[in-house]
């Protein structure tokens, strides 16, 4: 497996693949890989001629009080996992290479980045959009794979790729969950045994809401109240029911929606969501 550390090397590798008329699938990650990440990598391998993953803990999407310095970085273990599913190249740039001295250019995606995580983490999506743009410029993929757990992030990247004519297909993949329903996340390793049990109220409340939606409940406020009641044991950041594409709040459920939650536990901030289409298929 090839490891590339600077954009010039990455572009040269990708140009060589494109010169052979190979399609490139790309999975951007911050490392600390779990089965959710690997499901994206497996799809990239399966659906393209060659697959690339990146490992880069992006400092611009962390606020000063957040967990950038302690974010897990098991690089060698991550490399073995990626090689095991057939990824052919890993792009692993350095922070100084990505953001050299006097760096001053950022990408802002309006509207879909507002509310939800954008409300409580106003720095976050500027950092995400900027780093993903830089990764796209280096890797030059045909398709890029993201997980639904970060549904608002997916909406931001889809809008950015569309608006900036990037010519990249953004593929959103389903959430991968633990056997008890907890959405897989690199931050789950922070959870104490007690917090791990308490965290199950996120998925449990979402599944209960999904059952009500399938039974025909169309009132958004009623659904949100039910989820909030189910999450009473944790510090709620938000419970939001929004249009699945625009991320704007809805009052009556008539089309595809995203029901998203975020909660702060003593040891970690967690997010989760479900998508629902009242016409009978998942959004």
C-alpha positions in Angstrom: 0.0 0.0 0.0 1.4 3.4 -1.0 1.7 6.1 1.6 1.8 9.7 0.3 2.6 12.7 2.5 2.4 15.8 0.3 -0.2 17.1 -2.3 2.3 17.0 -5.2 3.0 13.2 -4.5 -0.7 12.5 -4.2 -1.7 14.3 -7.4 1.1 12.6 -9.3 -0.2 9.2 -8.1 -3.8 10.1 -9.0 -2.8 11.5 -12.4 -1.1 8.2 -13.2 -4.2 6.3 -12.3 -6.4 8.6 -14.3 -3.9 8.3 -17.2 -4.6 4.5 -17.2 -8.4 5.4 -17.3 -8.9 4.1 -13.7 -11.6 5.5 -11.5 -10.6 6.6 -8.0 -12.8 6.2 -4.9 -11.8 8.2 -1.9 -12.5 8.0 1.8 -11.5 11.0 3.9 -10.9 10.1 7.6 -9.3 11.4 10.7 -8.1 7.9 11.5 -9.0 5.9 14.7 -10.9 3.7 12.2 -13.8 1.5 13.1 -16.2 -0.7 11.1 -18.1 2.4 9.9 -15.0 3.8 8.2 -14.2 0.4 6.8 -17.6 0.0 5.3 -16.9 3.2 3.3 -13.5 1.9 2.3 -15.0 -1.4 1.2 -17.5 0.5 -1.0 -14.8 2.6 -2.5 -12.8 -0.6 -3.4 -15.9 -2.3 -4.7 -17.2 0.5 -6.9 -14.0 1.9 -8.3 -10.8 0.7 -10.1 -8.7 1.9 -7.2 -9.3 3.3 -3.7 -7.6 6.0 -1.6 -8.1 6.9 2.0 -6.8 9.9 3.9 -5.7 10.0 7.5 -5.5 13.6 8.8 -6.7 15.0 12.1 -7.8 18.4 10.9 -7.0 21.2 13.4 -9.3 23.8 11.8 -12.5 21.9 12.7 -11.7 21.9 16.4 -12.4 24.8 18.7 -9.7 25.5 21.3 -11.6 23.8 24.1 -12.2 20.6 22.1 -10.3 17.3 21.9 -7.8 17.9 19.1 -4.7 17.1 21.2 -6.2 13.9 22.7 -8.0 12.7 19.6 -6.9 9.0 19.1 -4.1 8.5 16.4 -3.4 4.8 16.0 -1.8 5.3 12.7 -0.2 1.8 12.2 -3.3 0.0 13.2 -5.3 2.2 10.8 -2.9 1.4 8.0 -3.3 -2.3 8.6 -7.1 -2.1 8.5 -7.1 -0.1 5.2 -4.7 -2.5 3.6 -6.9 -5.4 4.8 -9.9 -4.1 2.8 -8.0 -3.4 -0.3 -7.2 0.3 -0.2 -4.2 0.9 -2.5 -3.0 4.3 -1.3 -3.2 6.5 1.9 -2.8 10.2 1.8 -1.4 11.3 5.2 -0.3 14.9 5.1 1.2 16.9 8.0 -0.6 19.8 9.6 2.2 22.1 8.5 1.9 20.9 5.0 -1.9 21.4 4.9 -1.8 24.8 6.7 1.5 26.5 6.1 2.5 29.7 7.9 0.2 32.6 7.1 -2.5 30.3 5.6 -5.6 32.4 5.1 -8.0 30.7 2.7 -11.2 29.0 3.9 -14.3 27.5 2.3 -17.7 28.5 3.7 -20.9 26.7 2.7 -23.9 28.8 3.8 -27.4 27.7 4.7 -26.9 23.9 5.1 -24.1 24.5 7.6 -26.4 26.6 9.9 -28.2 25.0 12.8 -27.6 21.6 14.3 -23.9 21.1 14.7 -23.3 24.4 13.0 -25.1 26.2 15.8 -23.1 24.7 18.7 -19.8 24.4 16.8 -19.7 27.5 14.6 -16.1 26.8 13.6 -16.7 23.3 12.5 -18.1 23.3 8.9 -15.7 26.0 7.7 -12.9 23.7 8.8 -14.5 20.6 7.2 -15.3 22.3 3.9 -11.8 23.7 3.7 -10.0 20.5 4.5 -12.2 18.4 2.2 -11.6 20.8 -0.7 -7.9 20.5 -0.1 -8.1 16.7 0.0 -10.2 16.6 -3.1 -7.6 18.8 -4.9 -4.8 16.4 -4.0 -6.6 13.1 -4.5 -8.7 14.0 -7.5 -11.3 11.3 -7.0 -14.2 10.4 -9.1 -16.3 9.4 -6.1 -15.9 10.3 -2.4 -17.5 8.3 0.5 -19.0 9.7 3.7 -21.1 8.2 6.5 -24.6 9.2 7.3 -23.8 9.5 11.0 -22.4 12.9 10.0 -25.5 13.7 8.0 -25.2 17.5 8.1 -21.5 17.2 7.0 -22.7 15.1 4.1 -25.2 17.8 3.1 -22.5 20.4 3.3 -20.1 18.4 1.2 -22.7 17.6 -1.4 -23.7 21.3 -1.7 -20.1 22.3 -1.9 -19.3 19.8 -4.6 -22.3 20.9 -6.6 -21.9 24.6 -6.2 -18.1 24.6 -7.0 -18.5 22.3 -10.0 -16.1 19.8 -8.5 -17.3 16.9 -10.7 -17.1 14.4 -7.8 -19.9 12.1 -6.9 -20.5 12.2 -3.2 -21.7 8.8 -1.9 -23.5 8.8 1.5 -23.3 5.4 3.2 -25.6 4.1 6.1 -24.7 4.4 9.7 -22.9 1.3 11.2 -24.0 0.5 14.7 -22.8 -1.5 17.6 -25.0 -4.6 18.4 -26.8 -2.6 21.1 -27.6 0.2 18.7 -24.9 2.8 19.5 -23.7 4.6 16.4 -20.0 3.8 15.8 -17.7 6.7 16.4 -14.0 7.2 17.0 -15.0 9.1 20.2 -16.8 6.1 21.7 -13.4 5.1 23.1 -13.7 8.1 25.5 -16.8 6.7 27.1 -16.7 5.2 30.6 -18.8 2.1 31.2 -21.5 4.3 32.8 -21.5 6.9 30.0 -21.6 4.1 27.5 -24.9 2.8 29.0 -26.4 6.4 29.2 -25.4 7.0 25.6 -27.8 4.3 24.4 -30.7 6.7 25.0 -29.7 8.5 21.7 -30.3 5.6 19.4 -33.2 4.2 21.5 -35.1 7.5 21.3 -34.4 7.7 17.5 -35.7 4.2 16.9 -38.8 4.9 18.9 -39.4 8.1 16.8 -38.9 6.1 13.7 -41.6 3.7 14.7 -44.0 6.6 15.3 -43.1 8.0 11.9 -43.8 4.6 10.2 -47.1 4.5 12.1 -48.1 7.8 10.3 -47.1 10.5 12.8 -46.5 13.7 10.7 -46.2 16.4 13.4 -42.6 17.4 13.8 -43.0 19.0 17.2 -44.5 15.9 18.6 -41.7 13.7 17.3 -39.0 16.1 18.7 -40.7 16.2 22.1 -40.7 12.5 22.3 -37.0 12.2 21.5 -36.2 14.9 24.1 -38.2 13.0 26.7 -36.3 9.9 25.8 -32.9 11.7 26.2 -33.7 13.2 29.6 -30.8 11.4 31.2 -28.1 13.2 29.2 -27.2 16.9 28.5 -28.9 17.6 25.2 -27.2 19.8 22.7 -30.0 19.6 20.1 -32.9 17.5 18.8 -33.8 18.7 15.4 -36.1 17.5 12.6 -35.1 19.1 9.3 -35.4 18.7 5.6 -33.0 15.9 4.6 -31.4 18.0 1.8 -31.6 21.7 3.0 -31.2 21.1 6.8 -34.0 23.6 7.4 -36.5 22.9 10.1 -39.9 21.4 9.1 -43.2 21.5 11.0 -45.1 18.9 9.0 -43.5 15.8 7.6 -44.4 15.6 4.0 -41.1 14.6 2.4 -37.7 13.1 3.3 -36.5 14.3 6.7 -33.5 14.0 9.0 -34.1 13.6 12.7 -30.8 14.4 14.3 -29.6 14.6 17.9 -26.4 15.6 19.8 -25.6 15.2 23.4 -22.8 16.0 25.7 -21.8 13.3 28.1 -19.1 13.8 30.8 -16.6 12.0 28.6 -17.7 12.7 25.0 -20.0 14.6 22.7 -22.0 12.2 20.6 -24.3 12.6 17.6 -26.8 10.3 15.9 -29.6 10.5 13.4 -32.2 8.7 11.3 -33.6 9.5 7.9 -37.2 8.9 7.0 -39.3 9.3 3.9 -43.1 9.3 4.5 -43.6 8.0 0.9 -42.3 4.6 2.1 -38.5 4.5 1.6 -35.6 5.8 3.7 -34.4 9.2 2.7 
